[in-house]
Structure formats: structure tokens, C-alpha cells
Amino acid sequence: MTVNDGFRIDPAKFNREMARRGLTGKRLAEISGVDKSTISAIRRGNRPIRPTTQHQLLSVLLSQPLIEGAELLA
């Protein structure tokens, strides 16, 4: 798979969903098994990701409860 074969995640939406769950990049990396530098690059919109990475991140995000008002603190 080349870089061009990857998926791009909208960084604003990704960051918003992390914030709604009270997750930092470090914590998301810990619970998803995705490297912190990859998460950082996704959050900046700098890197397409593999389908497996997309699945890992989406699975973790969807499994985390929403924290009412958490996005206001991000």
C-alpha cells in the first residue's frame, strides 16, 4: 500500500470527536495501540492512514462515552 492508498480523516472532525470524549492524543494512542506520532499527524491533517488504522481509531472512539461539555474545555 502506498501513501496515496490511505484514507484522509478530517482533522477538525477527528479533534472534535476526541474532545467530546475527553481524550488526549496520548490517551487515544494508549488505548488504540496507534502510535502517538500517527495520531498527531492525523490531527494536523498531514497523513493519510491505512484502513486498519482507521478501524482501530474509529472502534476506540465509538467505544468511549461522550462527556457532556468536554469539547468546551478542549
Phi and psi restraints in degrees (range 20) as a CNS / XPLOR table:
assign (resid 1 and name C) (resid 2 and name N)
       (resid 2 and name CA) (resid 2 and name C) 1.0 -93.5 20.0 2
assign (resid 2 and name N) (resid 2 and name CA)
       (resid 2 and name C) (resid 3 and name N) 1.0 167.9 20.0 2
assign (resid 2 and name C) (resid 3 and name N)
       (resid 3 and name CA) (resid 3 and name C) 1.0 -56.9 20.0 2
assign (resid 3 and name N) (resid 3 and name CA)
       (resid 3 and name C) (resid 4 and name N) 1.0 -35.4 20.0 2
assign (resid 3 and name C) (resid 4 and name N)
       (resid 4 and name CA) (resid 4 and name C) 1.0 -68.1 20.0 2
assign (resid 4 and name N) (resid 4 and name CA)
       (resid 4 and name C) (resid 5 and name N) 1.0 -16.4 20.0 2
assign (resid 4 and name C) (resid 5 and name N)
       (resid 5 and name CA) (resid 5 and name C) 1.0 -83.5 20.0 2
assign (resid 5 and name N) (resid 5 and name CA)
       (resid 5 and name C) (resid 6 and name N) 1.0 -7.2 20.0 2
assign (resid 5 and name C) (resid 6 and name N)
       (resid 6 and name CA) (resid 6 and name C) 1.0 -81.0 20.0 2
assign (resid 6 and name N) (resid 6 and name CA)
       (resid 6 and name C) (resid 7 and name N) 1.0 173.7 20.0 2
assign (resid 6 and name C) (resid 7 and name N)
       (resid 7 and name CA) (resid 7 and name C) 1.0 -97.2 20.0 2
assign (resid 7 and name N) (resid 7 and name CA)
       (resid 7 and name C) (resid 8 and name N) 1.0 147.6 20.0 2
assign (resid 7 and name C) (resid 8 and name N)
       (resid 8 and name CA) (resid 8 and name C) 1.0 -107.0 20.0 2
assign (resid 8 and name N) (resid 8 and name CA)
       (resid 8 and name C) (resid 9 and name N) 1.0 132.0 20.0 2
assign (resid 8 and name C) (resid 9 and name N)
       (resid 9 and name CA) (resid 9 and name C) 1.0 -104.3 20.0 2
assign (resid 9 and name N) (resid 9 and name CA)
       (resid 9 and name C) (resid 10 and name N) 1.0 135.4 20.0 2
assign (resid 9 and name C) (resid 10 and name N)
       (resid 10 and name CA) (resid 10 and name C) 1.0 -63.2 20.0 2
assign (resid 10 and name N) (resid 10 and name CA)
       (resid 10 and name C) (resid 11 and name N) 1.0 115.0 20.0 2
assign (resid 10 and name C) (resid 11 and name N)
       (resid 11 and name CA) (resid 11 and name C) 1.0 -61.6 20.0 2
assign (resid 11 and name N) (resid 11 and name CA)
       (resid 11 and name C) (resid 12 and name N) 1.0 -36.1 20.0 2
assign (resid 11 and name C) (resid 12 and name N)
       (resid 12 and name CA) (resid 12 and name C) 1.0 -64.9 20.0 2
assign (resid 12 and name N) (resid 12 and name CA)
       (resid 12 and name C) (resid 13 and name N) 1.0 -42.8 20.0 2
assign (resid 12 and name C) (resid 13 and name N)
       (resid 13 and name CA) (resid 13 and name C) 1.0 -68.3 20.0 2
assign (resid 13 and name N) (resid 13 and name CA)
       (resid 13 and name C) (resid 14 and name N) 1.0 -41.3 20.0 2
assign (resid 13 and name C) (resid 14 and name N)
       (resid 14 and name CA) (resid 14 and name C) 1.0 -61.4 20.0 2
assign (resid 14 and name N) (resid 14 and name CA)
       (resid 14 and name C) (resid 15 and name N) 1.0 -48.4 20.0 2
assign (resid 14 and name C) (resid 15 and name N)
       (resid 15 and name CA) (resid 15 and name C) 1.0 -62.7 20.0 2
assign (resid 15 and name N) (resid 15 and name CA)
       (resid 15 and name C) (resid 16 and name N) 1.0 -39.0 20.0 2
assign (resid 15 and name C) (resid 16 and name N)
       (resid 16 and name CA) (resid 16 and name C) 1.0 -64.0 20.0 2
assign (resid 16 and name N) (resid 16 and name CA)
       (resid 16 and name C) (resid 17 and name N) 1.0 -43.3 20.0 2
assign (resid 16 and name C) (resid 17 and name N)
       (resid 17 and name CA) (resid 17 and name C) 1.0 -67.2 20.0 2
assign (resid 17 and name N) (resid 17 and name CA)
       (resid 17 and name C) (resid 18 and name N) 1.0 -36.1 20.0 2
assign (resid 17 and name C) (resid 18 and name N)
       (resid 18 and name CA) (resid 18 and name C) 1.0 -63.1 20.0 2
assign (resid 18 and name N) (resid 18 and name CA)
       (resid 18 and name C) (resid 19 and name N) 1.0 -46.4 20.0 2
assign (resid 18 and name C) (resid 19 and name N)
       (resid 19 and name CA) (resid 19 and name C) 1.0 -62.8 20.0 2
assign (resid 19 and name N) (resid 19 and name CA)
       (resid 19 and name C) (resid 20 and name N) 1.0 -39.7 20.0 2
assign (resid 19 and name C) (resid 20 and name N)
       (resid 20 and name CA) (resid 20 and name C) 1.0 -62.8 20.0 2
assign (resid 20 and name N) (resid 20 and name CA)
       (resid 20 and name C) (resid 21 and name N) 1.0 -20.1 20.0 2
assign (resid 20 and name C) (resid 21 and name N)
       (resid 21 and name CA) (resid 21 and name C) 1.0 -107.5 20.0 2
assign (resid 21 and name N) (resid 21 and name CA)
       (resid 21 and name C) (resid 22 and name N) 1.0 2.8 20.0 2
assign (resid 21 and name C) (resid 22 and name N)
       (resid 22 and name CA) (resid 22 and name C) 1.0 68.6 20.0 2
assign (resid 22 and name N) (resid 22 and name CA)
       (resid 22 and name C) (resid 23 and name N) 1.0 28.8 20.0 2
assign (resid 22 and name C) (resid 23 and name N)
       (resid 23 and name CA) (resid 23 and name C) 1.0 -98.2 20.0 2
assign (resid 23 and name N) (resid 23 and name CA)
       (resid 23 and name C) (resid 24 and name N) 1.0 136.1 20.0 2
assign (resid 23 and name C) (resid 24 and name N)
       (resid 24 and name CA) (resid 24 and name C) 1.0 -93.3 20.0 2
assign (resid 24 and name N) (resid 24 and name CA)
       (resid 24 and name C) (resid 25 and name N) 1.0 166.6 20.0 2
assign (resid 24 and name C) (resid 25 and name N)
       (resid 25 and name CA) (resid 25 and name C) 1.0 -60.3 20.0 2
assign (resid 25 and name N) (resid 25 and name CA)
       (resid 25 and name C) (resid 26 and name N) 1.0 -40.1 20.0 2
assign (resid 25 and name C) (resid 26 and name N)
       (resid 26 and name CA) (resid 26 and name C) 1.0 -62.5 20.0 2
assign (resid 26 and name N) (resid 26 and name CA)
       (resid 26 and name C) (resid 27 and name N) 1.0 -46.1 20.0 2
assign (resid 26 and name C) (resid 27 and name N)
       (resid 27 and name CA) (resid 27 and name C) 1.0 -67.2 20.0 2
assign (resid 27 and name N) (resid 27 and name CA)
       (resid 27 and name C) (resid 28 and name N) 1.0 -40.9 20.0 2
assign (resid 27 and name C) (resid 28 and name N)
       (resid 28 and name CA) (resid 28 and name C) 1.0 -61.5 20.0 2
assign (resid 28 and name N) (resid 28 and name CA)
       (resid 28 and name C) (resid 29 and name N) 1.0 -39.8 20.0 2
assign (resid 28 and name C) (resid 29 and name N)
       (resid 29 and name CA) (resid 29 and name C) 1.0 -62.2 20.0 2
assign (resid 29 and name N) (resid 29 and name CA)
       (resid 29 and name C) (resid 30 and name N) 1.0 -43.6 20.0 2
assign (resid 29 and name C) (resid 30 and name N)
       (resid 30 and name CA) (resid 30 and name C) 1.0 -61.1 20.0 2
assign (resid 30 and name N) (resid 30 and name CA)
       (resid 30 and name C) (resid 31 and name N) 1.0 -45.7 20.0 2
assign (resid 30 and name C) (resid 31 and name N)
       (resid 31 and name CA) (resid 31 and name C) 1.0 -86.8 20.0 2
assign (resid 31 and name N) (resid 31 and name CA)
       (resid 31 and name C) (resid 32 and name N) 1.0 -18.0 20.0 2
assign (resid 31 and name C) (resid 32 and name N)
       (resid 32 and name CA) (resid 32 and name C) 1.0 -97.2 20.0 2
assign (resid 32 and name N) (resid 32 and name CA)
       (resid 32 and name C) (resid 33 and name N) 1.0 -22.7 20.0 2
assign (resid 32 and name C) (resid 33 and name N)
       (resid 33 and name CA) (resid 33 and name C) 1.0 81.5 20.0 2
assign (resid 33 and name N) (resid 33 and name CA)
       (resid 33 and name C) (resid 34 and name N) 1.0 5.6 20.0 2
assign (resid 33 and name C) (resid 34 and name N)
       (resid 34 and name CA) (resid 34 and name C) 1.0 -90.1 20.0 2
assign (resid 34 and name N) (resid 34 and name CA)
       (resid 34 and name C) (resid 35 and name N) 1.0 135.1 20.0 2
assign (resid 34 and name C) (resid 35 and name N)
       (resid 35 and name CA) (resid 35 and name C) 1.0 -57.1 20.0 2
assign (resid 35 and name N) (resid 35 and name CA)
       (resid 35 and name C) (resid 36 and name N) 1.0 140.8 20.0 2
assign (resid 35 and name C) (resid 36 and name N)
       (resid 36 and name CA) (resid 36 and name C) 1.0 -59.1 20.0 2
assign (resid 36 and name N) (resid 36 and name CA)
       (resid 36 and name C) (resid 37 and name N) 1.0 -36.0 20.0 2
assign (resid 36 and name C) (resid 37 and name N)
       (resid 37 and name CA) (resid 37 and name C) 1.0 -68.1 20.0 2
assign (resid 37 and name N) (resid 37 and name CA)
       (resid 37 and name C) (resid 38 and name N) 1.0 -32.2 20.0 2
assign (resid 37 and name C) (resid 38 and name N)
       (resid 38 and name CA) (resid 38 and name C) 1.0 -67.7 20.0 2
assign (resid 38 and name N) (resid 38 and name CA)
       (resid 38 and name C) (resid 39 and name N) 1.0 -44.5 20.0 2
assign (resid 38 and name C) (resid 39 and name N)
       (resid 39 and name CA) (resid 39 and name C) 1.0 -62.1 20.0 2
assign (resid 39 and name N) (resid 39 and name CA)
       (resid 39 and name C) (resid 40 and name N) 1.0 -42.0 20.0 2
assign (resid 39 and name C) (resid 40 and name N)
       (resid 40 and name CA) (resid 40 and name C) 1.0 -60.5 20.0 2
assign (resid 40 and name N) (resid 40 and name CA)
       (resid 40 and name C) (resid 41 and name N) 1.0 -43.6 20.0 2
assign (resid 40 and name C) (resid 41 and name N)
       (resid 41 and name CA) (resid 41 and name C) 1.0 -65.6 20.0 2
assign (resid 41 and name N) (resid 41 and name CA)
       (resid 41 and name C) (resid 42 and name N) 1.0 -38.3 20.0 2
assign (resid 41 and name C) (resid 42 and name N)
       (resid 42 and name CA) (resid 42 and name C) 1.0 -64.8 20.0 2
assign (resid 42 and name N) (resid 42 and name CA)
       (resid 42 and name C) (resid 43 and name N) 1.0 -42.4 20.0 2
assign (resid 42 and name C) (resid 43 and name N)
       (resid 43 and name CA) (resid 43 and name C) 1.0 -63.4 20.0 2
assign (resid 43 and name N) (resid 43 and name CA)
       (resid 43 and name C) (resid 44 and name N) 1.0 -26.3 20.0 2
assign (resid 43 and name C) (resid 44 and name N)
       (resid 44 and name CA) (resid 44 and name C) 1.0 -93.4 20.0 2
assign (resid 44 and name N) (resid 44 and name CA)
       (resid 44 and name C) (resid 45 and name N) 1.0 -7.3 20.0 2
assign (resid 44 and name C) (resid 45 and name N)
       (resid 45 and name CA) (resid 45 and name C) 1.0 78.5 20.0 2
assign (resid 45 and name N) (resid 45 and name CA)
       (resid 45 and name C) (resid 46 and name N) 1.0 21.2 20.0 2
assign (resid 45 and name C) (resid 46 and name N)
       (resid 46 and name CA) (resid 46 and name C) 1.0 -93.8 20.0 2
assign (resid 46 and name N) (resid 46 and name CA)
       (resid 46 and name C) (resid 47 and name N) 1.0 -5.8 20.0 2
assign (resid 46 and name C) (resid 47 and name N)
       (resid 47 and name CA) (resid 47 and name C) 1.0 -146.2 20.0 2
assign (resid 47 and name N) (resid 47 and name CA)
       (resid 47 and name C) (resid 48 and name N) 1.0 128.5 20.0 2
assign (resid 47 and name C) (resid 48 and name N)
       (resid 48 and name CA) (resid 48 and name C) 1.0 -72.8 20.0 2
assign (resid 48 and name N) (resid 48 and name CA)
       (resid 48 and name C) (resid 49 and name N) 1.0 155.2 20.0 2
assign (resid 48 and name C) (resid 49 and name N)
       (resid 49 and name CA) (resid 49 and name C) 1.0 -123.6 20.0 2
assign (resid 49 and name N) (resid 49 and name CA)
       (resid 49 and name C) (resid 50 and name N) 1.0 157.0 20.0 2
assign (resid 49 and name C) (resid 50 and name N)
       (resid 50 and name CA) (resid 50 and name C) 1.0 -72.0 20.0 2
assign (resid 50 and name N) (resid 50 and name CA)
       (resid 50 and name C) (resid 51 and name N) 1.0 156.2 20.0 2
assign (resid 50 and name C) (resid 51 and name N)
       (resid 51 and name CA) (resid 51 and name C) 1.0 -57.0 20.0 2
assign (resid 51 and name N) (resid 51 and name CA)
       (resid 51 and name C) (resid 52 and name N) 1.0 -37.1 20.0 2
assign (resid 51 and name C) (resid 52 and name N)
       (resid 52 and name CA) (resid 52 and name C) 1.0 -65.7 20.0 2
assign (resid 52 and name N) (resid 52 and name CA)
       (resid 52 and name C) (resid 53 and name N) 1.0 -38.3 20.0 2
assign (resid 52 and name C) (resid 53 and name N)
       (resid 53 and name CA) (resid 53 and name C) 1.0 -67.7 20.0 2
assign (resid 53 and name N) (resid 53 and name CA)
       (resid 53 and name C) (resid 54 and name N) 1.0 -42.4 20.0 2
assign (resid 53 and name C) (resid 54 and name N)
       (resid 54 and name CA) (resid 54 and name C) 1.0 -57.9 20.0 2
assign (resid 54 and name N) (resid 54 and name CA)
       (resid 54 and name C) (resid 55 and name N) 1.0 -44.6 20.0 2
assign (resid 54 and name C) (resid 55 and name N)
       (resid 55 and name CA) (resid 55 and name C) 1.0 -63.2 20.0 2
assign (resid 55 and name N) (resid 55 and name CA)
       (resid 55 and name C) (resid 56 and name N) 1.0 -44.5 20.0 2
assign (resid 55 and name C) (resid 56 and name N)
       (resid 56 and name CA) (resid 56 and name C) 1.0 -58.0 20.0 2
assign (resid 56 and name N) (resid 56 and name CA)
       (resid 56 and name C) (resid 57 and name N) 1.0 -49.0 20.0 2
assign (resid 56 and name C) (resid 57 and name N)
       (resid 57 and name CA) (resid 57 and name C) 1.0 -66.9 20.0 2
assign (resid 57 and name N) (resid 57 and name CA)
       (resid 57 and name C) (resid 58 and name N) 1.0 -43.8 20.0 2
assign (resid 57 and name C) (resid 58 and name N)
       (resid 58 and name CA) (resid 58 and name C) 1.0 -65.9 20.0 2
assign (resid 58 and name N) (resid 58 and name CA)
       (resid 58 and name C) (resid 59 and name N) 1.0 -38.9 20.0 2
assign (resid 58 and name C) (resid 59 and name N)
       (resid 59 and name CA) (resid 59 and name C) 1.0 -61.0 20.0 2
assign (resid 59 and name N) (resid 59 and name CA)
       (resid 59 and name C) (resid 60 and name N) 1.0 -44.5 20.0 2
assign (resid 59 and name C) (resid 60 and name N)
       (resid 60 and name CA) (resid 60 and name C) 1.0 -67.7 20.0 2
assign (resid 60 and name N) (resid 60 and name CA)
       (resid 60 and name C) (resid 61 and name N) 1.0 -46.4 20.0 2
assign (resid 60 and name C) (resid 61 and name N)
       (resid 61 and name CA) (resid 61 and name C) 1.0 -59.0 20.0 2
assign (resid 61 and name N) (resid 61 and name CA)
       (resid 61 and name C) (resid 62 and name N) 1.0 -43.9 20.0 2
assign (resid 61 and name C) (resid 62 and name N)
       (resid 62 and name CA) (resid 62 and name C) 1.0 -70.5 20.0 2
assign (resid 62 and name N) (resid 62 and name CA)
       (resid 62 and name C) (resid 63 and name N) 1.0 -22.0 20.0 2
assign (resid 62 and name C) (resid 63 and name N)
       (resid 63 and name CA) (resid 63 and name C) 1.0 -84.8 20.0 2
assign (resid 63 and name N) (resid 63 and name CA)
       (resid 63 and name C) (resid 64 and name N) 1.0 -13.1 20.0 2
assign (resid 63 and name C) (resid 64 and name N)
       (resid 64 and name CA) (resid 64 and name C) 1.0 -90.2 20.0 2
assign (resid 64 and name N) (resid 64 and name CA)
       (resid 64 and name C) (resid 65 and name N) 1.0 136.1 20.0 2
assign (resid 64 and name C) (resid 65 and name N)
       (resid 65 and name CA) (resid 65 and name C) 1.0 -69.8 20.0 2
assign (resid 65 and name N) (resid 65 and name CA)
       (resid 65 and name C) (resid 66 and name N) 1.0 148.8 20.0 2
assign (resid 65 and name C) (resid 66 and name N)
       (resid 66 and name CA) (resid 66 and name C) 1.0 -75.5 20.0 2
assign (resid 66 and name N) (resid 66 and name CA)
       (resid 66 and name C) (resid 67 and name N) 1.0 138.9 20.0 2
assign (resid 66 and name C) (resid 67 and name N)
       (resid 67 and name CA) (resid 67 and name C) 1.0 -109.7 20.0 2
assign (resid 67 and name N) (resid 67 and name CA)
       (resid 67 and name C) (resid 68 and name N) 1.0 111.5 20.0 2
assign (resid 67 and name C) (resid 68 and name N)
       (resid 68 and name CA) (resid 68 and name C) 1.0 -56.7 20.0 2
assign (resid 68 and name N) (resid 68 and name CA)
       (resid 68 and name C) (resid 69 and name N) 1.0 124.9 20.0 2
assign (resid 68 and name C) (resid 69 and name N)
       (resid 69 and name CA) (resid 69 and name C) 1.0 83.2 20.0 2
assign (resid 69 and name N) (resid 69 and name CA)
       (resid 69 and name C) (resid 70 and name N) 1.0 -3.1 20.0 2
assign (resid 69 and name C) (resid 70 and name N)
       (resid 70 and name CA) (resid 70 and name C) 1.0 -61.7 20.0 2
assign (resid 70 and name N) (resid 70 and name CA)
       (resid 70 and name C) (resid 71 and name N) 1.0 -36.1 20.0 2
assign (resid 70 and name C) (resid 71 and name N)
       (resid 71 and name CA) (resid 71 and name C) 1.0 -65.4 20.0 2
assign (resid 71 and name N) (resid 71 and name CA)
       (resid 71 and name C) (resid 72 and name N) 1.0 -20.7 20.0 2
assign (resid 71 and name C) (resid 72 and name N)
       (resid 72 and name CA) (resid 72 and name C) 1.0 -72.9 20.0 2
assign (resid 72 and name N) (resid 72 and name CA)
       (resid 72 and name C) (resid 73 and name N) 1.0 -19.3 20.0 2
assign (resid 72 and name C) (resid 73 and name N)
       (resid 73 and name CA) (resid 73 and name C) 1.0 -92.8 20.0 2
assign (resid 73 and name N) (resid 73 and name CA)
       (resid 73 and name C) (resid 74 and name N) 1.0 -12.6 20.0 2
